[in-house]
Amino acid sequence: MNLMEARILDELRAIVGDRGLVCSPEELHTYECDGLTNFRVMPRAVLLPNSTEQVQAIVRICYRERIPFVARGSGTGLSGGALPVENGIVISLARMNRILEVDFPNARVVVEPGVINLDVTGCVAQQEYFYAPDPSSQSICSIGGNVAENSGGAHCLKYGFTTTHVVGLEVVLPDGSLVHLGGKTLDTPGYDLAGVFVGSEGTLGVATKIILRIVKRPECIQTLLAAFPSTNEAGAAVSDIIAAGMLPAAIEMMDNLAIRAAEAAVHANYPSCGGLLLVELDGPVAEVEALMTDVNEICRSNDASEIRLAQSDAERALVWKGRKAAFAAMGRISPNCAATGDGRN
């Protein structure tokens, strides 16, 4: 380590403290990749700030010394979004994990970037609200990472991606300055700069505060499982459902390999078949029941051999747990399976 590098590390340590600076090779291995494990780069150091001011101070040093930096959430992404730059630093936002405000009258929640996705729904569920974007890794992925990657999830068909549910941001720019994009209102005057930032994969700055839109829980939610001879018939059913003018809350298809892997991992009680279709409808009771009858008929017309409805919230959660676990469960079949997902976790 040269004198200049030691000086910079001392400056960074002064900002975050000894427990906020990781620079030993053994500890740095934790941060050498995200969920895309095919690519690994060892950072020079990892910083764990706990406030916006600390993030600003770190970024200002990086700007002054021309040190590349990468912001990191929970590291669950599959696109290499949190992959370090050689001889650069990683700014881990895991310690900025506070829910700062819950505003039910305006259906808004203000969070720091390290807040876990599922915890947002957890903090508003008693008032019959939820946070719609639900990536497969929602129990461990962070809101900051979701913002960087514009995460989706099973329910993005009806409810949209993260960008639909982020209305405002506090952002530290690459020179360390602080800006506020958007706000609590649904449509702020001027350009949609918050929309530009969401999905920019960390290239425009580091989000340190995020204003989220939460959604009222529908009156009725029903989830259907339909077993088909193959994915051809299941895919035809999907086309017919959309062609009929329906907009399911979620519609997902699994092939036999994915079914067997997920079943072994989660025991979701999936039927053994060539293609499995999961269809979820939500809304007023009368509407959901009528549409579910139509979905049932469409599935049968496409040679579904078995159709069943989840009978409780617990059963519905297990159905989706199996689907969300499918990618990770493939490791049981192919331990060397390369991560090829879209990285929107």
Secondary structure, 3 states (H helix, E strand, C coil): CCHHHHHHHHHHHHHHCHHHEECCHHHHHHHCCCCCCCCCCCCCEEECCCCHHHHHHHHHHHHHHCCCEEEECCCCCCCCCCCCCCCCEEEECCCCCCEEEEECCCCEEEECCCCEHHHHHHHHHHHCEECCCECCCCCCCEHHHHHHHCCCECCHHHHCCHHHHEEEEEEECCCCCEEEEECCCCCCCCCCHHHHHCCCCCCCCEEEEEEEECEECCCEEEEEEEEECCHHHHHHHHHHHHHCCCCCCEEEEEEHHHHHHHHHHHCCCCCCCCEEEEEEEEECHHHHHHHHHHHHHHHHHCCCCEEEECCCHHHHHHHHHHHHCHHHHHHHCCCCCCCCCCCCC
